[in-house]
Amino acid sequence: MTINQSHIDLLSSAFEHDPMFVHFLSNKKTSKKLITFIIKQNRLLDGLALTDDKSVPSYVAIVDRPKNLRNVSIWAKVKLNIEMFLLLFQLPFHVLRFLTKYQKATFSVAPNQPHYYLTMIGVDPPHQGKGIGIKVLREIHKIAESSQPAYPVALDTENPQNIAFYERVGYGLMDTKTIDGLEIYCMRRVVK
């Protein structure tokens, strides 16, 4: 499904109180720019975007597939580099600096083998607590397990309350990183 402004708005609302967004992305405009970039990057790298509706979604999940950048077209790489360059002018320097540190820290914990990476999952606040998040995670797990070969799923969260939620659906805490005072919990679900 094509991701549009309603999906970006949902993710922005769902992450409004997320520790990383509160700590480093001080306003909705900045967070929407970052979310838009993440979605464009995911699309250019042939990622997955899961949602239930294109005009009034109740959830959105952005998932990176196991990838090898050698398999990405030259045109996609050029477009991605252009998007990254444009992001330099859209986000404050301290945010860009933090994102670079974040990527370096989380990549150091990521599985060495190919894996799916849950970049973002957001449930519209009025729909939270109704089992939608678990349903979407199970769908992602089914995709990962049906791949040939089956792949693990990795994710990172800055919200300590999310750890127990993810553990209930099979994730284990692999490591904790601290960047500029913000704790990042790196988790992984192994293939059964």
DRENLUMDO-600240 format. One line per field, with one value per residue: residue number from 1; residue in one letter; x, y, z of N, C-alpha, C in turn. Coordinates in nm, 3 decimals. Layout:
# DRENLUMDO-600240
k <- (NUM ...) .
r <- (a ...) .
n_c1 <- (X ...) .
n_c2 <- (Y ...) .
n_c3 <- (Z ...) .
ca_c1 <- (X ...) .
ca_c2 <- (Y ...) .
ca_c3 <- (Z ...) .
c_c1 <- (X ...) .
c_c2 <- (Y ...) .
c_c3 <- (Z ...) .
END
This chain:
# DRENLUMDO-600240
k <- (1 2 3 4 5 6 7 8 9 10 11 12 13 14 15 16 17 18 19 20 21 22 23 24 25 26 27 28 29 30 31 32 33 34 35 36 37 38 39 40 41 42 43 44 45 46 47 48 49 50 51 52 53 54 55 56 57 58 59 60 61 62 63 64 65 66 67 68 69 70 71 72 73 74 75 76 77 78 79 80 81 82 83 84 85 86 87 88 89 90 91 92 93 94 95 96 97 98 99 100 101 102 103 104 105 106 107 108 109 110 111 112 113 114 115 116 117 118 119 120 121 122 123 124 125 126 127 128 129 130 131 132 133 134 135 136 137 138 139 140 141 142 143 144 145 146 147 148 149 150 151 152 153 154 155 156 157 158 159 160 161 162 163 164 165 166 167 168 169 170 171 172 173 174 175 176 177 178 179 180 181 182 183 184 185 186 187 188 189 190 191 192) .
r <- (m t i n q s h i d l l s s a f e h d p m f v h f l s n k k t s k k l i t f i i k q n r l l d g l a l t d d k s v p s y v a i v d r p k n l r n v s i w a k v k l n i e m f l l l f q l p f h v l r f l t k y q k a t f s v a p n q p h y y l t m i g v d p p h q g k g i g i k v l r e i h k i a e s s q p a y p v a l d t e n p q n i a f y e r v g y g l m d t k t i d g l e i y c m r r v v k) .
n_c1 <- (0.084 0.047 0.209 0.093 0.017 -0.164 -0.071 0.181 0.104 -0.026 0.191 0.345 0.176 0.158 0.420 0.459 0.504 0.721 1.037 1.274 1.177 1.074 1.303 1.489 1.363 1.211 0.970 0.657 0.679 0.949 0.967 0.791 0.928 1.150 1.018 0.899 1.131 1.229 1.028 1.050 1.311 1.274 1.097 1.255 1.449 1.313 1.148 0.905 0.579 0.329 -0.015 -0.359 -0.541 -0.576 -0.671 -0.774 -0.596 -0.543 -0.310 0.044 0.326 0.668 0.904 1.224 1.348 1.553 1.851 2.073 2.283 2.402 2.214 2.035 1.903 2.094 1.967 1.788 1.975 2.089 1.864 1.817 2.050 2.013 1.782 1.891 2.076 1.904 1.779 1.971 1.930 1.689 1.667 1.769 2.115 2.200 2.018 2.073 2.335 2.283 2.127 2.317 2.492 2.311 2.248 2.500 2.545 2.324 2.355 2.582 2.489 2.306 2.191 2.439 2.380 2.157 1.848 1.515 1.417 1.245 1.158 0.974 0.673 0.350 0.053 -0.257 -0.338 -0.617 -0.678 -0.506 -0.408 -0.584 -0.498 -0.397 -0.128 0.009 -0.111 -0.014 0.261 0.268 0.199 0.425 0.616 0.527 0.579 0.861 0.927 0.833 1.000 1.262 1.578 1.425 1.415 1.555 1.403 1.479 1.478 1.469 1.410 1.328 1.177 1.136 0.910 0.821 0.974 0.884 0.649 0.744 0.895 0.695 0.609 0.816 1.069 1.407 1.611 1.899 2.104 2.187 2.218 2.357 2.302 2.388 2.259 2.022 1.862 1.880 1.719 1.808 1.668 1.583 1.420 1.441 1.442 1.213) .
n_c2 <- (-0.118 0.224 0.477 0.771 1.118 1.090 0.864 0.944 1.145 0.986 0.830 1.037 1.127 0.892 0.866 1.089 1.109 0.952 0.874 0.937 1.110 1.315 1.398 1.476 1.567 1.833 1.942 1.890 1.937 1.893 1.623 1.508 1.554 1.385 1.136 1.126 1.109 0.858 0.689 0.735 0.639 0.371 0.291 0.332 0.140 -0.091 -0.175 -0.287 -0.165 -0.161 -0.131 -0.056 0.103 0.353 0.613 0.663 0.539 0.286 0.188 0.185 0.029 0.026 -0.153 -0.276 -0.485 -0.786 -0.699 -0.637 -0.400 -0.410 -0.517 -0.318 -0.084 0.140 0.381 0.398 0.421 0.669 0.838 0.799 0.908 1.175 1.237 1.210 1.417 1.638 1.621 1.720 1.992 2.019 1.931 2.016 2.062 1.931 1.723 1.574 1.497 1.339 1.134 1.013 0.906 0.734 0.552 0.433 0.314 0.136 -0.028 -0.163 -0.355 -0.496 -0.801 -1.012 -1.162 -1.161 -0.987 -0.889 -0.556 -0.376 -0.069 0.134 0.124 0.218 0.283 0.434 0.667 0.662 0.395 0.239 -0.020 -0.216 -0.451 -0.429 -0.369 -0.608 -0.782 -0.676 -0.713 -0.994 -1.042 -0.938 -1.115 -1.353 -1.301 -1.281 -1.539 -1.694 -1.639 -1.740 -1.820 -1.845 -1.546 -1.355 -1.093 -0.763 -0.482 -0.151 0.034 0.320 0.347 0.231 0.099 -0.045 -0.273 -0.504 -0.552 -0.624 -0.847 -1.026 -1.114 -1.261 -1.136 -1.068 -0.883 -0.751 -0.567 -0.257 0.075 0.398 0.721 1.048 1.080 0.941 0.634 0.340 0.054 -0.243 -0.496 -0.836 -1.085 -1.418 -1.668 -1.931) .
n_c3 <- (0.000 -0.070 0.105 0.257 0.339 0.555 0.684 0.765 0.944 1.136 1.236 1.340 1.546 1.699 1.787 1.934 2.212 2.246 2.384 2.227 2.027 2.184 2.319 2.117 1.883 1.873 1.782 1.602 1.330 1.266 1.340 1.157 0.919 0.952 0.972 0.718 0.560 0.648 0.553 0.274 0.233 0.303 0.101 -0.131 -0.088 -0.123 0.092 0.340 0.390 0.608 0.657 0.736 0.600 0.349 0.376 0.636 0.848 1.107 1.196 1.125 0.994 0.938 0.775 0.721 0.472 0.461 0.316 0.049 -0.046 -0.293 -0.457 -0.499 -0.723 -0.930 -0.980 -0.762 -0.554 -0.619 -0.591 -0.318 -0.206 -0.284 -0.136 0.122 0.117 0.092 0.337 0.506 0.502 0.617 0.877 1.211 1.303 1.543 1.559 1.331 1.397 1.624 1.503 1.340 1.532 1.654 1.450 1.411 1.664 1.691 1.467 1.541 1.711 1.571 1.409 1.258 1.037 0.748 0.807 0.905 0.979 1.207 1.163 1.234 1.417 1.455 1.628 1.593 1.840 1.951 1.896 2.036 2.267 2.197 2.090 1.834 1.775 1.845 1.662 1.421 1.458 1.462 1.198 1.069 1.173 1.057 0.788 0.798 0.886 0.679 0.474 0.252 0.317 0.648 0.843 1.119 1.323 1.396 1.621 1.760 2.054 2.242 2.454 2.769 2.863 2.648 2.633 2.783 2.643 2.385 2.459 2.529 2.283 2.186 2.155 2.250 2.474 2.350 2.387 2.550 2.464 2.520 2.419 2.413 2.663 2.624 2.650 2.456 2.359 2.228 2.044 1.956 1.765 1.732 1.474 1.483) .
ca_c1 <- (0.000 0.121 0.205 0.062 0.023 -0.238 0.016 0.285 0.039 -0.047 0.320 0.382 0.095 0.194 0.554 0.464 0.557 0.837 1.152 1.366 1.114 1.064 1.438 1.567 1.281 1.133 0.838 0.594 0.728 1.077 0.944 0.729 1.034 1.226 0.932 0.889 1.256 1.234 0.936 1.110 1.426 1.219 1.042 1.366 1.523 1.219 1.103 0.763 0.496 0.205 -0.119 -0.491 -0.626 -0.496 -0.717 -0.788 -0.533 -0.534 -0.171 0.144 0.454 0.772 0.996 1.330 1.370 1.695 1.892 2.211 2.281 2.445 2.095 1.955 1.936 2.173 1.873 1.740 2.085 2.100 1.750 1.837 2.153 1.950 1.695 1.977 2.132 1.798 1.753 2.069 1.877 1.556 1.675 1.876 2.242 2.208 1.937 2.153 2.445 2.227 2.087 2.439 2.536 2.209 2.267 2.624 2.527 2.229 2.414 2.682 2.418 2.220 2.241 2.537 2.319 2.042 1.735 1.418 1.436 1.124 1.201 0.870 0.537 0.267 -0.092 -0.326 -0.369 -0.749 -0.687 -0.406 -0.460 -0.688 -0.436 -0.356 0.018 0.046 -0.157 0.080 0.388 0.252 0.204 0.567 0.683 0.487 0.656 1.001 0.939 0.802 1.108 1.353 1.550 1.356 1.506 1.516 1.354 1.544 1.417 1.524 1.310 1.382 1.078 1.155 0.782 0.802 1.054 0.797 0.556 0.815 0.934 0.576 0.592 0.933 1.194 1.497 1.695 2.035 2.200 2.137 2.314 2.320 2.352 2.351 2.166 1.902 1.884 1.824 1.711 1.820 1.601 1.581 1.337 1.505 1.354 1.184) .
ca_c2 <- (0.000 0.349 0.557 0.909 1.212 1.041 0.768 1.025 1.208 0.882 0.800 1.154 1.125 0.774 0.884 1.221 1.099 0.861 0.944 0.994 1.224 1.423 1.443 1.535 1.626 1.917 1.982 1.796 1.963 1.823 1.479 1.469 1.551 1.263 1.023 1.127 1.056 0.714 0.623 0.740 0.547 0.236 0.267 0.323 0.016 -0.201 -0.222 -0.315 -0.068 -0.229 -0.046 -0.110 0.194 0.461 0.746 0.674 0.417 0.270 0.155 0.186 -0.033 0.041 -0.265 -0.297 -0.625 -0.823 -0.642 -0.627 -0.278 -0.439 -0.551 -0.197 -0.021 0.264 0.492 0.405 0.474 0.812 0.905 0.795 1.008 1.307 1.254 1.231 1.551 1.733 1.613 1.806 2.128 2.017 1.899 2.086 1.989 1.841 1.605 1.495 1.439 1.232 1.024 0.944 0.826 0.631 0.450 0.362 0.232 0.026 -0.120 -0.246 -0.460 -0.568 -0.934 -1.014 -1.225 -1.084 -0.984 -0.782 -0.455 -0.298 0.070 0.205 0.073 0.313 0.262 0.559 0.669 0.611 0.251 0.170 -0.104 -0.306 -0.569 -0.404 -0.379 -0.751 -0.836 -0.632 -0.784 -1.133 -1.039 -0.920 -1.241 -1.451 -1.267 -1.316 -1.684 -1.758 -1.609 -1.853 -1.884 -1.762 -1.445 -1.292 -0.955 -0.677 -0.351 -0.069 0.118 0.408 0.349 0.111 0.031 -0.132 -0.395 -0.615 -0.577 -0.700 -0.978 -1.114 -1.170 -1.338 -1.062 -1.063 -0.763 -0.787 -0.470 -0.122 0.179 0.531 0.826 1.182 1.068 0.865 0.489 0.271 -0.089 -0.316 -0.623 -0.927 -1.206 -1.520 -1.756 -2.054) .
ca_c3 <- (0.000 -0.076 0.226 0.224 0.451 0.671 0.753 0.831 1.058 1.238 1.300 1.419 1.668 1.778 1.844 1.997 2.348 2.244 2.441 2.128 1.962 2.283 2.354 2.008 1.778 1.962 1.733 1.508 1.194 1.255 1.345 1.029 0.816 0.972 0.937 0.572 0.507 0.678 0.460 0.140 0.234 0.302 -0.033 -0.227 -0.063 -0.138 0.222 0.359 0.460 0.641 0.712 0.708 0.524 0.293 0.413 0.782 0.902 1.252 1.226 1.018 1.030 0.837 0.798 0.621 0.437 0.453 0.188 0.008 -0.128 -0.431 -0.534 -0.517 -0.851 -0.927 -0.973 -0.623 -0.473 -0.648 -0.528 -0.173 -0.175 -0.298 -0.019 0.238 0.103 0.123 0.480 0.573 0.509 0.679 1.020 1.283 1.307 1.658 1.528 1.235 1.473 1.705 1.416 1.298 1.648 1.674 1.347 1.439 1.785 1.669 1.370 1.609 1.783 1.475 1.372 1.149 0.921 0.699 0.899 0.891 1.083 1.231 1.179 1.309 1.423 1.528 1.630 1.619 1.983 1.991 1.873 2.116 2.374 2.143 2.029 1.695 1.768 1.846 1.534 1.317 1.483 1.416 1.051 1.034 1.205 0.956 0.667 0.823 0.897 0.550 0.379 0.227 0.446 0.747 0.897 1.246 1.316 1.496 1.641 1.867 2.118 2.345 2.560 2.851 2.877 2.532 2.645 2.825 2.532 2.282 2.514 2.524 2.148 2.148 2.140 2.363 2.481 2.312 2.441 2.575 2.428 2.567 2.330 2.461 2.775 2.588 2.646 2.341 2.387 2.102 2.066 1.842 1.771 1.650 1.398 1.555) .
c_c1 <- (0.089 0.100 0.183 0.065 -0.053 -0.156 0.128 0.227 0.016 0.083 0.366 0.305 0.136 0.328 0.568 0.525 0.673 0.959 1.248 1.305 1.101 1.201 1.506 1.487 1.174 0.996 0.787 0.647 0.858 1.055 0.880 0.831 1.116 1.144 0.916 1.014 1.265 1.146 0.993 1.227 1.377 1.167 1.154 1.445 1.431 1.178 0.954 0.697 0.362 0.108 -0.254 -0.578 -0.541 -0.544 -0.731 -0.728 -0.541 -0.393 -0.085 0.269 0.548 0.880 1.096 1.345 1.520 1.744 2.042 2.214 2.331 2.325 2.002 1.999 2.018 2.080 1.819 1.849 2.101 1.988 1.766 1.942 2.098 1.862 1.778 2.038 2.027 1.766 1.850 2.018 1.743 1.560 1.787 2.001 2.249 2.125 2.013 2.269 2.397 2.191 2.207 2.490 2.440 2.230 2.393 2.608 2.436 2.281 2.516 2.617 2.334 2.278 2.339 2.479 2.204 1.924 1.637 1.444 1.309 1.167 1.102 0.742 0.458 0.121 -0.154 -0.370 -0.510 -0.765 -0.587 -0.473 -0.567 -0.629 -0.387 -0.205 0.065 0.006 -0.059 0.215 0.379 0.256 0.349 0.643 0.650 0.564 0.801 1.021 0.912 0.906 1.195 1.496 1.473 1.458 1.459 1.463 1.423 1.466 1.491 1.410 1.379 1.289 1.090 1.025 0.758 0.874 0.966 0.699 0.624 0.860 0.816 0.557 0.724 1.063 1.276 1.579 1.839 2.139 2.126 2.248 2.264 2.385 2.298 2.243 2.040 1.936 1.812 1.833 1.706 1.768 1.601 1.490 1.399 1.401 1.335 1.193) .
c_c2 <- (0.125 0.428 0.703 0.995 1.162 0.941 0.842 1.092 1.108 0.852 0.916 1.158 1.009 0.792 1.017 1.218 1.001 0.936 1.006 1.117 1.342 1.484 1.521 1.603 1.710 1.959 1.885 1.815 1.887 1.673 1.431 1.465 1.423 1.141 1.014 1.071 0.905 0.636 0.623 0.643 0.403 0.199 0.247 0.193 -0.106 -0.261 -0.250 -0.199 -0.136 -0.130 -0.104 -0.021 0.306 0.600 0.767 0.548 0.410 0.232 0.170 0.117 -0.019 -0.062 -0.272 -0.446 -0.657 -0.775 -0.648 -0.506 -0.300 -0.473 -0.432 -0.129 0.107 0.384 0.508 0.461 0.625 0.889 0.909 0.898 1.150 1.335 1.281 1.371 1.656 1.735 1.702 1.948 2.135 1.992 1.978 1.998 1.891 1.714 1.514 1.425 1.321 1.112 0.945 0.854 0.708 0.516 0.368 0.267 0.113 -0.073 -0.212 -0.363 -0.546 -0.705 -0.926 -1.074 -1.136 -1.096 -0.875 -0.684 -0.372 -0.155 0.147 0.124 0.169 0.278 0.396 0.561 0.623 0.459 0.171 0.090 -0.202 -0.427 -0.550 -0.421 -0.523 -0.816 -0.801 -0.701 -0.929 -1.142 -1.024 -1.050 -1.349 -1.427 -1.311 -1.467 -1.756 -1.727 -1.733 -1.802 -1.790 -1.669 -1.398 -1.151 -0.878 -0.546 -0.279 0.015 0.203 0.413 0.221 0.033 -0.067 -0.266 -0.515 -0.652 -0.663 -0.837 -1.076 -1.177 -1.228 -1.265 -1.073 -0.936 -0.804 -0.695 -0.340 -0.025 0.311 0.634 0.959 1.176 0.988 0.717 0.429 0.121 -0.164 -0.457 -0.706 -1.044 -1.306 -1.607 -1.884 -2.173) .
c_c3 <- (0.000 0.052 0.186 0.351 0.574 0.751 0.828 0.956 1.171 1.311 1.387 1.550 1.759 1.848 1.919 2.137 2.359 2.296 2.338 2.063 2.057 2.309 2.242 1.899 1.844 1.910 1.626 1.366 1.170 1.253 1.215 0.916 0.828 0.932 0.785 0.509 0.529 0.581 0.318 0.130 0.225 0.163 -0.135 -0.212 -0.063 -0.005 0.223 0.432 0.483 0.704 0.673 0.621 0.468 0.332 0.564 0.845 1.054 1.294 1.100 1.073 0.911 0.869 0.685 0.598 0.450 0.316 0.170 -0.085 -0.270 -0.518 -0.557 -0.646 -0.830 -0.909 -0.830 -0.532 -0.493 -0.579 -0.376 -0.131 -0.186 -0.177 0.107 0.235 0.140 0.272 0.559 0.593 0.581 0.829 1.085 1.294 1.424 1.636 1.432 1.306 1.557 1.617 1.366 1.410 1.670 1.575 1.374 1.558 1.758 1.566 1.436 1.683 1.688 1.442 1.254 1.022 0.871 0.795 0.858 1.005 1.092 1.263 1.265 1.307 1.509 1.516 1.667 1.765 2.023 1.976 1.957 2.228 2.329 2.072 1.887 1.681 1.762 1.714 1.422 1.335 1.435 1.264 1.004 1.060 1.101 0.825 0.683 0.826 0.766 0.444 0.363 0.218 0.538 0.813 1.035 1.220 1.429 1.506 1.752 1.923 2.224 2.465 2.644 2.873 2.762 2.547 2.681 2.714 2.426 2.332 2.510 2.386 2.094 2.128 2.268 2.358 2.456 2.375 2.468 2.544 2.485 2.476 2.380 2.570 2.747 2.578 2.526 2.369 2.254 2.124 1.937 1.869 1.677 1.582 1.476 1.463) .
END
